[in-house]
Amino acid sequence: VLRDDFRQPPGDVVVAAGEPAVLECVPPRGHPEPSISWKKDGARLSDRDERLTIRSGKLMLASTRKSDAGVYICVATNVVGERYSEPAELVVF
């Protein structure tokens, strides 16, 4: 089972370059409980980037750069399939 509705979809975030940014996402209920990943501008984010942390659905950027600006989507995945959140924009000024 994987419901369609995200309990908390990510919202737009505006930060100054160098500041931390947090995009929050609470996935839909599912059985088994879905795992969370993130996409930026359509490409899956790698957790190999040491500035990125994904914990409890939150995407945390330690120190934002201009290049981090873009459209982010929270992806909930379990054995049933994937659900995509509404897009959220990160603006870095």
C-alpha positions in Angstrom: 0.0 0.0 0.0 1.2 3.5 -0.8 -1.2 6.4 -0.5 -1.2 9.4 -2.8 -1.2 12.2 -0.3 1.9 13.5 1.3 1.4 14.3 4.9 3.7 17.3 4.5 4.8 18.2 1.0 7.9 20.4 0.7 7.4 24.2 0.5 9.4 26.8 -1.3 12.5 28.0 0.6 14.5 31.3 0.2 18.0 31.5 1.7 21.1 33.6 1.4 24.1 31.9 -0.1 26.2 30.2 2.6 23.2 29.8 4.9 21.8 26.3 5.6 18.5 25.3 3.9 16.0 22.7 5.0 13.3 21.2 2.8 10.8 19.2 4.8 8.8 16.2 3.5 6.5 13.8 5.3 5.7 11.0 2.9 2.3 9.4 2.4 1.5 6.5 4.7 2.4 3.2 3.3 3.0 -0.5 4.1 5.9 -1.1 4.2 6.8 2.5 5.3 8.1 4.3 2.2 11.7 5.5 2.0 12.5 9.1 0.9 14.8 10.4 -1.7 14.9 13.7 -3.4 15.2 15.0 -7.0 16.5 18.4 -8.1 15.5 19.6 -11.5 14.5 16.0 -12.4 17.8 14.3 -11.3 18.0 12.2 -8.2 20.2 13.7 -5.6 23.2 11.7 -4.4 23.9 11.4 -0.7 27.6 11.3 -1.6 27.6 15.1 -1.5 28.9 15.9 1.9 26.9 19.1 2.1 23.6 17.1 1.8 21.9 15.2 4.6 18.6 13.4 4.2 17.1 12.4 7.6 13.5 11.6 8.5 12.4 12.9 5.1 14.2 16.3 5.5 16.7 17.4 2.9 19.3 19.6 4.7 21.9 21.6 2.8 24.7 22.6 5.1 25.9 25.7 3.2 23.9 26.7 0.1 25.5 27.8 -3.1 23.9 29.5 -6.1 24.1 26.2 -7.9 21.7 24.6 -5.3 18.9 26.8 -6.5 16.2 24.9 -8.4 13.1 22.8 -8.2 13.1 20.0 -5.7 10.7 17.0 -5.5 10.4 14.6 -2.6 10.1 10.9 -3.8 8.4 8.3 -1.6 9.3 4.7 -2.6 8.2 1.3 -1.4 7.6 -2.1 -3.0 4.3 -0.8 -4.5 5.9 2.0 -6.4 6.8 5.7 -6.2 4.9 8.9 -5.3 6.2 12.3 -6.2 5.4 15.4 -4.1 4.4 18.8 -5.5 7.6 20.6 -6.6 9.2 23.1 -4.2 11.6 25.8 -5.3 14.8 26.7 -3.5 15.9 30.3 -4.2 19.4 31.3 -3.2 20.3 35.0 -3.2 
